[in-house]
Amino acid sequence: MRRLRNTKIVATLGPASNDYDTIRALHQAGADVFRLNMSHGSHDEIRERHRIIRKIEADLDSPIAILADLQGPKLRVGTFAKGEEELVVGAKFRFDLDPAEGDATRANLPHPEIFEALEPGQGLLVNDGKIRLKVLTCGADFADCEVMIGGTISNRKGVNVPDAVLNLAALSDKDRADLEFVCQLGVDWLALSFVQRPADVKEARKLADGRAAILSKIEKPAAVKAFDAILKVSDGIMVARGDLGVELPVHAVPPIQKDLVHKCRNAAKPVIVATQMLESMIESPMPTRAEVSDVAAAIYEGTDAVMLSAESAAGAYPIEAVQMMDSVAQSVEADPHYREVIEASRKSIRGSVADGIVAAAREIAETTDIKVICCFTESGTTALRVARERPRVPVIAMTSKRGTARRLALSWGTNCVMTGELERFKQAVVSAARAARLGGFATEADQIVVTAGVPFNVAGTTNILRVAPCQERLIYATDPG
């Protein structure tokens, strides 16, 4: 299914998008990737959503990526005798390991890892940062704090520890069970929450054992500091701005987002910008102008994908939210300034032969009358390199691997086409020309660029670039292969 934009759209499924007709309508409206939020829904519900997506994929003959988002460990306070208490600025308040119900002076915080990591002067945030406390003194089982910003604290509200790296694994017991479940189902991407260090990603990769690509969610200050090392061991990145905006000053998030997107692009790894992109569309058929500008800003930065969360999972207008994302992307990408920004930020990569070939493919396509770049890819790496170039012409990623086609649905500008296993370059050019014509990318009068690797069906062997006519009979007559 050809899109009229390069930026991809991720839509979260939930109670508002739980049946075949709605999910199909979301895909046809523009959703390229469906997110299954493992924080909500039973395994039976997740299995049914997965089944529906694969049915739609088969019915429409359109590769669809499925992203399973693991919950991660949740840090929460205990319960209160009165259900809630009001904390006022300047008051003293203690967190401890005592399981007794809390009051206006103390509360249980059943996470010894937090106390082990705390130091005087550090901050503790409660209820998405609405309550802020400063640690005065602390020990192995307590932290005495001063209330800096007050509010109502109640049962099992979430706690954030922005100033410390916790000795806490990114995968809880629930996450491990969920990971195995969704890998057996056959999801394409795993989103890993609570990433603090590269070791967190490596653990998830070991458990996934090649069954799904690993996407690291950057939602903690520690992950921002260790980002280069985390990116190196990840297959993709999600800029999860919700928790980042809680644990960091909100004004620090936009430049961080811009920096992370730029680094992901240089590394040829997909990046999603997520959280509160069209939040008002949960209840309104139209977003605010500020929300539209937020989505547009991410697209101008060159992100691979933008994501809808509650807007498509629980909102009143899930299909309209996807359509709005699609319209914003098309509008931005049609702006001449978009190409100026994208091309000004392109970095020359001096590395492998494959890097040189994809750069040459983009240069040839943009300086001659080439209609499309067709790249043959086994693992998806070549297509990701082409996407890194952000070419002006469409990209067709051709692969014999269904899993590769699905994973590439997350990558900027890739139009994925399944092809049989090939033995000769002549077959590759014929297949590319046919795909370009059938997809409406080129006519018989046009030329295309084809990249591939010999020997075929071996990952990492891209070593050929050919400019070819989009006429099957001419290809057979002129191709010596």
Secondary structure as GFF3:
##gff-version 3
##sequence-region A 1 481
A	DSSP	beta_strand	8	13	.	.	.	ID=ss1
A	DSSP	alpha_helix	20	29	.	.	.	ID=ss2
A	DSSP	beta_strand	33	37	.	.	.	ID=ss3
A	DSSP	alpha_helix	43	60	.	.	.	ID=ss4
A	DSSP	beta_strand	65	69	.	.	.	ID=ss5
A	DSSP	beta_strand	84	87	.	.	.	ID=ss6
A	DSSP	beta_strand	92	96	.	.	.	ID=ss7
A	DSSP	beta_strand	106	108	.	.	.	ID=ss8
A	DSSP	alpha_helix	112	117	.	.	.	ID=ss9
A	DSSP	beta_strand	123	126	.	.	.	ID=ss10
A	DSSP	beta_strand	131	139	.	.	.	ID=ss11
A	DSSP	beta_strand	142	149	.	.	.	ID=ss12
A	DSSP	beta_strand	151	154	.	.	.	ID=ss13
A	DSSP	beta_strand	159	160	.	.	.	ID=ss14
A	DSSP	alpha_helix	173	185	.	.	.	ID=ss15
A	DSSP	beta_strand	189	192	.	.	.	ID=ss16
A	DSSP	alpha_helix	198	208	.	.	.	ID=ss17
A	DSSP	beta_strand	213	218	.	.	.	ID=ss18
A	DSSP	alpha_helix	221	225	.	.	.	ID=ss19
A	DSSP	alpha_helix	227	233	.	.	.	ID=ss20
A	DSSP	beta_strand	236	240	.	.	.	ID=ss21
A	DSSP	alpha_helix	241	247	.	.	.	ID=ss22
A	DSSP	three_ten_helix	250	252	.	.	.	ID=ss23
A	DSSP	alpha_helix	253	266	.	.	.	ID=ss24
A	DSSP	beta_strand	271	274	.	.	.	ID=ss25
A	DSSP	three_ten_helix	279	282	.	.	.	ID=ss26
A	DSSP	alpha_helix	289	300	.	.	.	ID=ss27
A	DSSP	beta_strand	305	308	.	.	.	ID=ss28
A	DSSP	alpha_helix	310	313	.	.	.	ID=ss29
A	DSSP	alpha_helix	318	333	.	.	.	ID=ss30
A	DSSP	alpha_helix	336	344	.	.	.	ID=ss31
A	DSSP	alpha_helix	353	367	.	.	.	ID=ss32
A	DSSP	beta_strand	370	376	.	.	.	ID=ss33
A	DSSP	alpha_helix	381	389	.	.	.	ID=ss34
A	DSSP	beta_strand	395	399	.	.	.	ID=ss35
A	DSSP	alpha_helix	402	408	.	.	.	ID=ss36
A	DSSP	beta_strand	414	418	.	.	.	ID=ss37
A	DSSP	alpha_helix	425	438	.	.	.	ID=ss38
A	DSSP	beta_strand	447	453	.	.	.	ID=ss39
A	DSSP	beta_strand	462	469	.	.	.	ID=ss40
A	DSSP	alpha_helix	472	478	.	.	.	ID=ss41
###
